[in-house]
């Protein structure tokens, strides 16, 4: 009997569905409150906002067991990351959140509006939130960005400029009328209104 393993790659599996108690606790399981959709902390400064929407599949049906993660800068454009030397050491705002969709495909994040972030060359990027989408039937999660419809900097954003003009609207969150600081951002995994996703 040989102790050698056969050559080859381990078969792929989809990135969902998920065990809710492990990844999207939302206070339902007290032993794991490490991740939440509420990023607001006591010392955070800036405009408090809510980003909410619905996740749809290619047929336009809602996805009730999708997971979304966001990562963003604070209101001054600083990331809570050791690589960002500008980060304030006394800030508890981490800029990371996780949320599962409910039975109607709905999700929401309570956070702050991010500030302008410099790109690798130091040029300003429009305020945005990085969004990762995990769902059943997908072998890899998807990455996109959430921009805001009331930001003048969108016009000069180098990443947004890479997206064909007729597809940019899929990356723009729109302030919900009469709701104060709520932005609407639906995610379409496929179909005519498919959200633009990035190969990173």
PyMOL commands that set and color helices and strands:
alter all, ss='L'
color gray80, all
select helices_A, chain A and resi 20-23+152-156+158-162+165-171
alter helices_A, ss='H'
color red, helices_A
select strands_A, chain A and resi 48-56+67-71+96-100+106-112+117-118+124-125+128-134+142-148+172-175+182-184+187-188
alter strands_A, ss='S'
color yellow, strands_A
deselect
rebuild
show_as cartoon
